Amino acid sequence: MAYTSVVRVHRLDSSIQYILNPGKTEQGLLQSAVGCTCETALEDMRQVKRNWHKEGGVQGYHLVQSFAADELTPELAHRIGMELAEQLLDGEFQVVVATHTNTGHLHNHILWNSVSMTDGRKYRSSYASYITEIRRISDELCQKYGLSVIQGERGEQIGKSY
């Protein structure tokens, strides 16, 4: 059962530093990146922005995907986070994925550049895209791996905070 939330990022440096904290990611073992490296993610993302002349505004998006306690291993949580990033972003946006193990429940931090590497377009996020894309993909991945999915009283999928 995964709870998800997304926020716009206006400062990549502090967000990347927080997400890739080795003390929260099994000394960096639960960190991955697509289109950049974890070590150079900040500069890589800034370079894409410079290349497309899109250095202002929203700098990125930070998705948190939290799982119920004791429902999966850190490795499986990380795999699910990577699959979510791959399905959502289709290799067009640089992304870092880190699984934090320092709380009572495993959770992924997925941070992606607001500017596409492939065509320079900006990622657009709305409540509708959150429901139709992010939550749908996350729920499908949870079902794929035999995890529970948050359900409402009438069987609809709802949000829940851990």
C-alpha positions, 0 to 999 in steps of 0.5 A: 500500500503506497501513499504518494504526494508530489510538490514543486521544487524551487531549489534543487540543491537542498532537495537533492542533498536531502534525498541522497543523504547516505544516512537514510539510504543505507550508505547510498546503496538505495540511490539511483539516477536516470539521465544523470548520476547521483554524484552530479545530479544537480549540475547535470540538471542545471546544464539541461536547463541552460541548454534549453534556456529554461532556468527560471520557474519551477526547478523540479518535482519531488514525489514521496511514495510511502509504504505500509510498515513491514510490507516489503523489503528496502530493495523491493521498495527501491525497485518500485520507485525506479519503475514508477519513475521510468513509467511516469517520465519515459526517460525524458526527464533526469531523475534521482530515486532514493529509498529512505530506511530511517523511519518506521516505514520505507519510502521513496523520494523521486526528484526529477528535472522540470525540463526535458532532456529530449525536447526542452519542454517543461513537465506539467503537473496538476491534480488530474495528472496526479490522479490519472498518472502518478497514483495509477502507476503507483497502485498498479506497481503495488498490485504487481508486487502483491502489496495492498492498495489504499481503498475507500469505503466504496472500493475507490482508491484514496490517499492515506498518510503514514 
